[in-house]
């Protein structure tokens, strides 16, 4: 199964599959490169995929 890209990169997020849905919460929105200086550390975004 291949899901389409959400358009939002995530590192260190939490994901679970429940009742035919893949639920993704939070995570780091950058990978601590020098280009991410000043970026917020963690996101409270919630993404749901119907699988």
PDBQT receptor file of N, H, CA, C and O in Angstrom, charges set to zero:
ATOM      1  N   UNK A   1       0.846  -1.178   0.000  1.00  0.00    +0.000 N 
ATOM      2  CA  UNK A   1       0.000   0.000   0.000  1.00  0.00    +0.000 C 
ATOM      3  C   UNK A   1       0.889   1.239   0.000  1.00  0.00    +0.000 C 
ATOM      4  O   UNK A   1       1.778   1.373   0.841  1.00  0.00    +0.000 OA
ATOM      5  N   UNK A   2       0.647   2.134  -0.939  1.00  0.00    +0.000 N 
ATOM      6  H   UNK A   2      -0.075   2.025  -1.622  1.00  0.00    +0.000 HD
ATOM      7  CA  UNK A   2       1.413   3.377  -1.009  1.00  0.00    +0.000 C 
ATOM      8  C   UNK A   2       0.451   4.541  -0.818  1.00  0.00    +0.000 C 
ATOM      9  O   UNK A   2      -0.503   4.700  -1.579  1.00  0.00    +0.000 OA
ATOM     10  N   UNK A   3       0.709   5.355   0.201  1.00  0.00    +0.000 N 
ATOM     11  H   UNK A   3       1.485   5.226   0.819  1.00  0.00    +0.000 HD
ATOM     12  CA  UNK A   3      -0.121   6.521   0.481  1.00  0.00    +0.000 C 
ATOM     13  C   UNK A   3       0.465   7.737  -0.204  1.00  0.00    +0.000 C 
ATOM     14  O   UNK A   3       1.679   7.838  -0.380  1.00  0.00    +0.000 OA
ATOM     15  N   UNK A   4      -0.401   8.661  -0.591  1.00  0.00    +0.000 N 
ATOM     16  H   UNK A   4      -1.388   8.579  -0.449  1.00  0.00    +0.000 HD
ATOM     17  CA  UNK A   4       0.117   9.885  -1.216  1.00  0.00    +0.000 C 
ATOM     18  C   UNK A   4       0.813  10.742  -0.160  1.00  0.00    +0.000 C 
ATOM     19  O   UNK A   4       0.491  10.679   1.026  1.00  0.00    +0.000 OA
ATOM     20  N   UNK A   5       1.744  11.521  -0.606  1.00  0.00    +0.000 N 
ATOM     21  H   UNK A   5       2.005  11.572  -1.570  1.00  0.00    +0.000 HD
ATOM     22  CA  UNK A   5       2.521  12.395   0.269  1.00  0.00    +0.000 C 
ATOM     23  C   UNK A   5       1.626  13.475   0.865  1.00  0.00    +0.000 C 
ATOM     24  O   UNK A   5       0.816  14.069   0.154  1.00  0.00    +0.000 OA
ATOM     25  N   UNK A   6       1.764  13.732   2.153  1.00  0.00    +0.000 N 
ATOM     26  H   UNK A   6       2.422  13.249   2.731  1.00  0.00    +0.000 HD
ATOM     27  CA  UNK A   6       0.966  14.774   2.804  1.00  0.00    +0.000 C 
ATOM     28  C   UNK A   6       1.492  16.168   2.490  1.00  0.00    +0.000 C 
ATOM     29  O   UNK A   6       0.774  17.154   2.654  1.00  0.00    +0.000 OA
ATOM     30  N   UNK A   7       2.739  16.256   2.041  1.00  0.00    +0.000 N 
ATOM     31  H   UNK A   7       3.322  15.454   1.908  1.00  0.00    +0.000 HD
ATOM     32  CA  UNK A   7       3.342  17.553   1.797  1.00  0.00    +0.000 C 
ATOM     33  C   UNK A   7       4.022  18.134   3.023  1.00  0.00    +0.000 C 
ATOM     34  O   UNK A   7       4.598  19.220   2.956  1.00  0.00    +0.000 OA
ATOM     35  N   UNK A   8       3.961  17.419   4.153  1.00  0.00    +0.000 N 
ATOM     36  H   UNK A   8       3.493  16.537   4.207  1.00  0.00    +0.000 HD
ATOM     37  CA  UNK A   8       4.559  17.877   5.399  1.00  0.00    +0.000 C 
ATOM     38  C   UNK A   8       5.561  16.840   5.881  1.00  0.00    +0.000 C 
ATOM     39  O   UNK A   8       5.187  15.717   6.217  1.00  0.00    +0.000 OA
ATOM     40  N   UNK A   9       6.833  17.217   5.915  1.00  0.00    +0.000 N 
ATOM     41  H   UNK A   9       7.137  18.130   5.642  1.00  0.00    +0.000 HD
ATOM     42  CA  UNK A   9       7.849  16.306   6.428  1.00  0.00    +0.000 C 
ATOM     43  C   UNK A   9       7.711  16.173   7.932  1.00  0.00    +0.000 C 
ATOM     44  O   UNK A   9       7.369  17.140   8.613  1.00  0.00    +0.000 OA
ATOM     45  N   UNK A  10       7.972  14.986   8.458  1.00  0.00    +0.000 N 
ATOM     46  H   UNK A  10       8.250  14.200   7.905  1.00  0.00    +0.000 HD
ATOM     47  CA  UNK A  10       7.886  14.742   9.899  1.00  0.00    +0.000 C 
ATOM     48  C   UNK A  10       9.045  13.867  10.338  1.00  0.00    +0.000 C 
ATOM     49  O   UNK A  10       9.406  12.910   9.654  1.00  0.00    +0.000 OA
ATOM     50  N   UNK A  11       9.616  14.194  11.467  1.00  0.00    +0.000 N 
ATOM     51  H   UNK A  11       9.322  14.972  12.023  1.00  0.00    +0.000 HD
ATOM     52  CA  UNK A  11      10.632  13.387  12.120  1.00  0.00    +0.000 C 
ATOM     53  C   UNK A  11      10.171  13.197  13.558  1.00  0.00    +0.000 C 
ATOM     54  O   UNK A  11       9.596  14.115  14.142  1.00  0.00    +0.000 OA
ATOM     55  N   UNK A  12      10.405  12.050  14.129  1.00  0.00    +0.000 N 
ATOM     56  H   UNK A  12      10.872  11.303  13.655  1.00  0.00    +0.000 HD
ATOM     57  CA  UNK A  12      10.078  11.774  15.528  1.00  0.00    +0.000 C 
ATOM     58  C   UNK A  12       8.588  11.921  15.829  1.00  0.00    +0.000 C 
ATOM     59  O   UNK A  12       8.215  12.380  16.908  1.00  0.00    +0.000 OA
ATOM     60  N   UNK A  13       7.746  11.537  14.889  1.00  0.00    +0.000 N 
ATOM     61  H   UNK A  13       8.049  11.163  14.012  1.00  0.00    +0.000 HD
ATOM     62  CA  UNK A  13       6.299  11.600  15.067  1.00  0.00    +0.000 C 
ATOM     63  C   UNK A  13       5.758  10.302  15.657  1.00  0.00    +0.000 C 
ATOM     64  O   UNK A  13       6.497   9.334  15.837  1.00  0.00    +0.000 OA
ATOM     65  N   UNK A  14       4.475  10.294  15.953  1.00  0.00    +0.000 N 
ATOM     66  H   UNK A  14       3.874  11.080  15.807  1.00  0.00    +0.000 HD
ATOM     67  CA  UNK A  14       3.788   9.103  16.431  1.00  0.00    +0.000 C 
ATOM     68  C   UNK A  14       2.743   8.717  15.400  1.00  0.00    +0.000 C 
ATOM     69  O   UNK A  14       2.026   9.579  14.892  1.00  0.00    +0.000 OA
ATOM     70  N   UNK A  15       2.648   7.426  15.082  1.00  0.00    +0.000 N 
ATOM     71  H   UNK A  15       3.231   6.726  15.495  1.00  0.00    +0.000 HD
ATOM     72  CA  UNK A  15       1.645   6.962  14.124  1.00  0.00    +0.000 C 
ATOM     73  C   UNK A  15       1.073   5.633  14.595  1.00  0.00    +0.000 C 
ATOM     74  O   UNK A  15       1.758   4.829  15.227  1.00  0.00    +0.000 OA
ATOM     75  N   UNK A  16      -0.203   5.421  14.272  1.00  0.00    +0.000 N 
ATOM     76  H   UNK A  16      -0.760   6.074  13.758  1.00  0.00    +0.000 HD
ATOM     77  CA  UNK A  16      -0.878   4.188  14.646  1.00  0.00    +0.000 C 
ATOM     78  C   UNK A  16      -1.945   3.898  13.590  1.00  0.00    +0.000 C 
ATOM     79  O   UNK A  16      -2.489   4.815  12.975  1.00  0.00    +0.000 OA
ATOM     80  N   UNK A  17      -2.235   2.615  13.388  1.00  0.00    +0.000 N 
ATOM     81  H   UNK A  17      -1.793   1.870  13.887  1.00  0.00    +0.000 HD
ATOM     82  CA  UNK A  17      -3.319   2.223  12.487  1.00  0.00    +0.000 C 
ATOM     83  C   UNK A  17      -4.483   1.758  13.336  1.00  0.00    +0.000 C 
ATOM     84  O   UNK A  17      -4.347   0.854  14.161  1.00  0.00    +0.000 OA
ATOM     85  N   UNK A  18      -5.644   2.395  13.121  1.00  0.00    +0.000 N 
ATOM     86  H   UNK A  18      -5.754   3.130  12.451  1.00  0.00    +0.000 HD
ATOM     87  CA  UNK A  18      -6.854   2.085  13.879  1.00  0.00    +0.000 C 
ATOM     88  C   UNK A  18      -8.024   1.994  12.909  1.00  0.00    +0.000 C 
ATOM     89  O   UNK A  18      -8.338   2.956  12.208  1.00  0.00    +0.000 OA
ATOM     90  N   UNK A  19      -8.663   0.837  12.873  1.00  0.00    +0.000 N 
ATOM     91  H   UNK A  19      -8.408   0.055  13.442  1.00  0.00    +0.000 HD
ATOM     92  CA  UNK A  19      -9.884   0.677  12.084  1.00  0.00    +0.000 C 
ATOM     93  C   UNK A  19      -9.806   1.160  10.651  1.00  0.00    +0.000 C 
ATOM     94  O   UNK A  19     -10.723   1.835  10.184  1.00  0.00    +0.000 OA
ATOM     95  N   UNK A  20      -8.756   0.838   9.952  1.00  0.00    +0.000 N 
ATOM     96  H   UNK A  20      -8.011   0.290  10.332  1.00  0.00    +0.000 HD
ATOM     97  CA  UNK A  20      -8.635   1.226   8.552  1.00  0.00    +0.000 C 
ATOM     98  C   UNK A  20      -8.121   2.642   8.330  1.00  0.00    +0.000 C 
ATOM     99  O   UNK A  20      -8.169   3.150   7.210  1.00  0.00    +0.000 OA
ATOM    100  N   UNK A  21      -7.635   3.272   9.373  1.00  0.00    +0.000 N 
ATOM    101  H   UNK A  21      -7.596   2.859  10.282  1.00  0.00    +0.000 HD
ATOM    102  CA  UNK A  21      -7.067   4.619   9.271  1.00  0.00    +0.000 C 
ATOM    103  C   UNK A  21      -5.665   4.641   9.855  1.00  0.00    +0.000 C 
ATOM    104  O   UNK A  21      -5.395   4.008  10.876  1.00  0.00    +0.000 OA
ATOM    105  N   UNK A  22      -4.779   5.373   9.201  1.00  0.00    +0.000 N 
ATOM    106  H   UNK A  22      -4.998   5.888   8.372  1.00  0.00    +0.000 HD
ATOM    107  CA  UNK A  22      -3.451   5.608   9.751  1.00  0.00    +0.000 C 
ATOM    108  C   UNK A  22      -3.454   7.024  10.306  1.00  0.00    +0.000 C 
ATOM    109  O   UNK A  22      -3.675   7.985   9.569  1.00  0.00    +0.000 OA
ATOM    110  N   UNK A  23      -3.207   7.152  11.606  1.00  0.00    +0.000 N 
ATOM    111  H   UNK A  23      -3.027   6.371  12.204  1.00  0.00    +0.000 HD
ATOM    112  CA  UNK A  23      -3.241   8.436  12.289  1.00  0.00    +0.000 C 
ATOM    113  C   UNK A  23      -1.821   8.856  12.646  1.00  0.00    +0.000 C 
ATOM    114  O   UNK A  23      -1.074   8.083  13.244  1.00  0.00    +0.000 OA
ATOM    115  N   UNK A  24      -1.452  10.066  12.284  1.00  0.00    +0.000 N 
ATOM    116  H   UNK A  24      -2.060  10.695  11.797  1.00  0.00    +0.000 HD
ATOM    117  CA  UNK A  24      -0.108  10.580  12.525  1.00  0.00    +0.000 C 
ATOM    118  C   UNK A  24      -0.232  11.862  13.345  1.00  0.00    +0.000 C 
ATOM    119  O   UNK A  24      -0.975  12.773  12.979  1.00  0.00    +0.000 OA
ATOM    120  N   UNK A  25       0.501  11.925  14.458  1.00  0.00    +0.000 N 
ATOM    121  H   UNK A  25       1.104  11.185  14.755  1.00  0.00    +0.000 HD
ATOM    122  CA  UNK A  25       0.428  13.096  15.326  1.00  0.00    +0.000 C 
ATOM    123  C   UNK A  25       1.805  13.667  15.595  1.00  0.00    +0.000 C 
ATOM    124  O   UNK A  25       2.766  12.934  15.831  1.00  0.00    +0.000 OA
ATOM    125  N   UNK A  26       1.884  14.986  15.555  1.00  0.00    +0.000 N 
ATOM    126  H   UNK A  26       1.104  15.581  15.364  1.00  0.00    +0.000 HD
ATOM    127  CA  UNK A  26       3.063  15.719  16.002  1.00  0.00    +0.000 C 
ATOM    128  C   UNK A  26       4.315  15.444  15.215  1.00  0.00    +0.000 C 
ATOM    129  O   UNK A  26       4.278  15.182  14.012  1.00  0.00    +0.000 OA
ATOM    130  N   UNK A  27       5.406  15.509  15.908  1.00  0.00    +0.000 N 
ATOM    131  H   UNK A  27       5.435  15.722  16.885  1.00  0.00    +0.000 HD
ATOM    132  CA  UNK A  27       6.706  15.289  15.303  1.00  0.00    +0.000 C 
ATOM    133  C   UNK A  27       7.481  16.580  15.151  1.00  0.00    +0.000 C 
ATOM    134  O   UNK A  27       6.966  17.675  15.378  1.00  0.00    +0.000 OA
ATOM    135  N   UNK A  28       8.699  16.424  14.772  1.00  0.00    +0.000 N 
ATOM    136  H   UNK A  28       9.117  15.535  14.588  1.00  0.00    +0.000 HD
ATOM    137  CA  UNK A  28       9.574  17.553  14.531  1.00  0.00    +0.000 C 
ATOM    138  C   UNK A  28       9.421  17.947  13.077  1.00  0.00    +0.000 C 
ATOM    139  O   UNK A  28       9.430  17.082  12.201  1.00  0.00    +0.000 OA
ATOM    140  N   UNK A  29       9.279  19.238  12.801  1.00  0.00    +0.000 N 
ATOM    141  H   UNK A  29       9.272  19.941  13.513  1.00  0.00    +0.000 HD
ATOM    142  CA  UNK A  29       9.060  19.681  11.429  1.00  0.00    +0.000 C 
ATOM    143  C   UNK A  29      10.354  19.995  10.689  1.00  0.00    +0.000 C 
ATOM    144  O   UNK A  29      10.323  20.397   9.526  1.00  0.00    +0.000 OA
ATOM    145  N   UNK A  30      11.479  19.817  11.348  1.00  0.00    +0.000 N 
ATOM    146  H   UNK A  30      11.505  19.491  12.293  1.00  0.00    +0.000 HD
ATOM    147  CA  UNK A  30      12.779  19.975  10.692  1.00  0.00    +0.000 C 
ATOM    148  C   UNK A  30      13.748  18.958  11.282  1.00  0.00    +0.000 C 
ATOM    149  O   UNK A  30      13.461  18.345  12.310  1.00  0.00    +0.000 OA
ATOM    150  N   UNK A  31      14.883  18.780  10.638  1.00  0.00    +0.000 N 
ATOM    151  H   UNK A  31      15.117  19.277   9.803  1.00  0.00    +0.000 HD
ATOM    152  CA  UNK A  31      15.830  17.752  11.080  1.00  0.00    +0.000 C 
ATOM    153  C   UNK A  31      17.092  18.330  11.709  1.00  0.00    +0.000 C 
ATOM    154  O   UNK A  31      18.157  17.716  11.646  1.00  0.00    +0.000 OA
ATOM    155  N   UNK A  32      16.974  19.510  12.315  1.00  0.00    +0.000 N 
ATOM    156  H   UNK A  32      16.109  20.009  12.366  1.00  0.00    +0.000 HD
ATOM    157  CA  UNK A  32      18.083  20.158  13.030  1.00  0.00    +0.000 C 
ATOM    158  C   UNK A  32      19.282  20.499  12.152  1.00  0.00    +0.000 C 
ATOM    159  O   UNK A  32      20.422  20.459  12.615  1.00  0.00    +0.000 OA
ATOM    160  N   UNK A  33      19.032  20.833  10.892  1.00  0.00    +0.000 N 
ATOM    161  H   UNK A  33      18.106  20.865  10.516  1.00  0.00    +0.000 HD
ATOM    162  CA  UNK A  33      20.111  21.313  10.034  1.00  0.00    +0.000 C 
ATOM    163  C   UNK A  33      20.329  22.793  10.309  1.00  0.00    +0.000 C 
ATOM    164  O   UNK A  33      19.536  23.423  11.008  1.00  0.00    +0.000 OA
ATOM    165  N   UNK A  34      21.379  23.333   9.772  1.00  0.00    +0.000 N 
ATOM    166  H   UNK A  34      22.023  22.821   9.204  1.00  0.00    +0.000 HD
ATOM    167  CA  UNK A  34      21.647  24.766   9.961  1.00  0.00    +0.000 C 
ATOM    168  C   UNK A  34      20.564  25.618   9.307  1.00  0.00    +0.000 C 
ATOM    169  O   UNK A  34      20.380  26.775   9.688  1.00  0.00    +0.000 OA
ATOM    170  N   UNK A  35      19.846  25.067   8.330  1.00  0.00    +0.000 N 
ATOM    171  H   UNK A  35      19.996  24.128   8.021  1.00  0.00    +0.000 HD
ATOM    172  CA  UNK A  35      18.786  25.798   7.635  1.00  0.00    +0.000 C 
ATOM    173  C   UNK A  35      17.530  25.938   8.489  1.00  0.00    +0.000 C 
ATOM    174  O   UNK A  35      16.632  26.698   8.126  1.00  0.00    +0.000 OA
ATOM    175  N   UNK A  36      17.441  25.234   9.603  1.00  0.00    +0.000 N 
ATOM    176  H   UNK A  36      18.170  24.617   9.898  1.00  0.00    +0.000 HD
ATOM    177  CA  UNK A  36      16.223  25.248  10.416  1.00  0.00    +0.000 C 
ATOM    178  C   UNK A  36      16.323  26.190  11.614  1.00  0.00    +0.000 C 
ATOM    179  O   UNK A  36      15.454  26.169  12.486  1.00  0.00    +0.000 OA
ATOM    180  N   UNK A  37      17.346  26.998  11.667  1.00  0.00    +0.000 N 
ATOM    181  H   UNK A  37      18.051  27.015  10.958  1.00  0.00    +0.000 HD
ATOM    182  CA  UNK A  37      17.543  27.897  12.808  1.00  0.00    +0.000 C 
ATOM    183  C   UNK A  37      16.310  28.785  13.001  1.00  0.00    +0.000 C 
ATOM    184  O   UNK A  37      15.881  29.474  12.075  1.00  0.00    +0.000 OA
ATOM    185  N   UNK A  38      15.753  28.761  14.198  1.00  0.00    +0.000 N 
ATOM    186  H   UNK A  38      16.101  28.202  14.950  1.00  0.00    +0.000 HD
ATOM    187  CA  UNK A  38      14.591  29.578  14.511  1.00  0.00    +0.000 C 
ATOM    188  C   UNK A  38      13.257  28.917  14.217  1.00  0.00    +0.000 C 
ATOM    189  O   UNK A  38      12.210  29.487  14.522  1.00  0.00    +0.000 OA
ATOM    190  N   UNK A  39      13.272  27.732  13.633  1.00  0.00    +0.000 N 
ATOM    191  H   UNK A  39      14.124  27.269  13.385  1.00  0.00    +0.000 HD
ATOM    192  CA  UNK A  39      12.016  27.035  13.336  1.00  0.00    +0.000 C 
ATOM    193  C   UNK A  39      11.436  26.459  14.616  1.00  0.00    +0.000 C 
ATOM    194  O   UNK A  39      12.163  26.140  15.557  1.00  0.00    +0.000 OA
ATOM    195  N   UNK A  40      10.098  26.329  14.637  1.00  0.00    +0.000 N 
ATOM    196  H   UNK A  40       9.507  26.588  13.873  1.00  0.00    +0.000 HD
ATOM    197  CA  UNK A  40       9.496  25.727  15.830  1.00  0.00    +0.000 C 
ATOM    198  C   UNK A  40       9.940  24.276  15.938  1.00  0.00    +0.000 C 
ATOM    199  O   UNK A  40      10.140  23.609  14.923  1.00  0.00    +0.000 OA
ATOM    200  N   UNK A  41      10.093  23.790  17.147  1.00  0.00    +0.000 N 
ATOM    201  H   UNK A  41       9.931  24.332  17.972  1.00  0.00    +0.000 HD
ATOM    202  CA  UNK A  41      10.651  22.461  17.363  1.00  0.00    +0.000 C 
ATOM    203  C   UNK A  41       9.662  21.347  17.060  1.00  0.00    +0.000 C 
ATOM    204  O   UNK A  41       9.980  20.434  16.298  1.00  0.00    +0.000 OA
ATOM    205  N   UNK A  42       8.479  21.404  17.636  1.00  0.00    +0.000 N 
ATOM    206  H   UNK A  42       8.221  22.146  18.255  1.00  0.00    +0.000 HD
ATOM    207  CA  UNK A  42       7.540  20.310  17.460  1.00  0.00    +0.000 C 
ATOM    208  C   UNK A  42       6.190  20.827  17.014  1.00  0.00    +0.000 C 
ATOM    209  O   UNK A  42       5.769  21.922  17.388  1.00  0.00    +0.000 OA
ATOM    210  N   UNK A  43       5.530  20.036  16.223  1.00  0.00    +0.000 N 
ATOM    211  H   UNK A  43       5.872  19.146  15.920  1.00  0.00    +0.000 HD
ATOM    212  CA  UNK A  43       4.224  20.394  15.689  1.00  0.00    +0.000 C 
ATOM    213  C   UNK A  43       3.126  19.641  16.427  1.00  0.00    +0.000 C 
ATOM    214  O   UNK A  43       3.333  18.511  16.869  1.00  0.00    +0.000 OA
ATOM    215  N   UNK A  44       1.980  20.255  16.558  1.00  0.00    +0.000 N 
ATOM    216  H   UNK A  44       1.812  21.173  16.199  1.00  0.00    +0.000 HD
ATOM    217  CA  UNK A  44       0.818  19.572  17.132  1.00  0.00    +0.000 C 
ATOM    218  C   UNK A  44      -0.160  19.171  16.030  1.00  0.00    +0.000 C 
ATOM    219  O   UNK A  44      -1.325  18.886  16.306  1.00  0.00    +0.000 OA
ATOM    220  N   UNK A  45       0.315  19.150  14.774  1.00  0.00    +0.000 N 
ATOM    221  H   UNK A  45       1.262  19.382  14.550  1.00  0.00    +0.000 HD
ATOM    222  CA  UNK A  45      -0.533  18.768  13.639  1.00  0.00    +0.000 C 
ATOM    223  C   UNK A  45      -0.996  17.325  13.751  1.00  0.00    +0.000 C 
ATOM    224  O   UNK A  45      -0.319  16.481  14.338  1.00  0.00    +0.000 OA
ATOM    225  N   UNK A  46      -2.147  17.062  13.182  1.00  0.00    +0.000 N 
ATOM    226  H   UNK A  46      -2.697  17.748  12.705  1.00  0.00    +0.000 HD
ATOM    227  CA  UNK A  46      -2.737  15.728  13.156  1.00  0.00    +0.000 C 
ATOM    228  C   UNK A  46      -3.104  15.421  11.716  1.00  0.00    +0.000 C 
ATOM    229  O   UNK A  46      -3.811  16.201  11.078  1.00  0.00    +0.000 OA
ATOM    230  N   UNK A  47      -2.632  14.285  11.189  1.00  0.00    +0.000 N 
ATOM    231  H   UNK A  47      -2.058  13.650  11.707  1.00  0.00    +0.000 HD
ATOM    232  CA  UNK A  47      -2.906  13.873   9.812  1.00  0.00    +0.000 C 
ATOM    233  C   UNK A  47      -3.541  12.494   9.852  1.00  0.00    +0.000 C 
ATOM    234  O   UNK A  47      -3.067  11.614  10.570  1.00  0.00    +0.000 OA
ATOM    235  N   UNK A  48      -4.616  12.294   9.081  1.00  0.00    +0.000 N 
ATOM    236  H   UNK A  48      -5.001  13.009   8.498  1.00  0.00    +0.000 HD
ATOM    237  CA  UNK A  48      -5.292  10.997   9.029  1.00  0.00    +0.000 C 
ATOM    238  C   UNK A  48      -5.360  10.518   7.587  1.00  0.00    +0.000 C 
ATOM    239  O   UNK A  48      -5.742  11.268   6.688  1.00  0.00    +0.000 OA
ATOM    240  N   UNK A  49      -4.986   9.261   7.376  1.00  0.00    +0.000 N 
ATOM    241  H   UNK A  49      -4.676   8.652   8.106  1.00  0.00    +0.000 HD
ATOM    242  CA  UNK A  49      -5.084   8.613   6.071  1.00  0.00    +0.000 C 
ATOM    243  C   UNK A  49      -6.098   7.486   6.160  1.00  0.00    +0.000 C 
ATOM    244  O   UNK A  49      -6.073   6.697   7.104  1.00  0.00    +0.000 OA
ATOM    245  N   UNK A  50      -6.979   7.408   5.193  1.00  0.00    +0.000 N 
ATOM    246  H   UNK A  50      -7.000   8.049   4.426  1.00  0.00    +0.000 HD
ATOM    247  CA  UNK A  50      -7.891   6.272   5.104  1.00  0.00    +0.000 C 
ATOM    248  C   UNK A  50      -7.186   5.195   4.295  1.00  0.00    +0.000 C 
ATOM    249  O   UNK A  50      -6.864   5.402   3.125  1.00  0.00    +0.000 OA
ATOM    250  N   UNK A  51      -6.946   4.043   4.918  1.00  0.00    +0.000 N 
ATOM    251  H   UNK A  51      -7.208   3.875   5.869  1.00  0.00    +0.000 HD
ATOM    252  CA  UNK A  51      -6.252   2.979   4.202  1.00  0.00    +0.000 C 
ATOM    253  C   UNK A  51      -7.188   1.812   4.018  1.00  0.00    +0.000 C 
ATOM    254  O   UNK A  51      -6.803   0.798   3.435  1.00  0.00    +0.000 OA
TER     255      UNK A  51
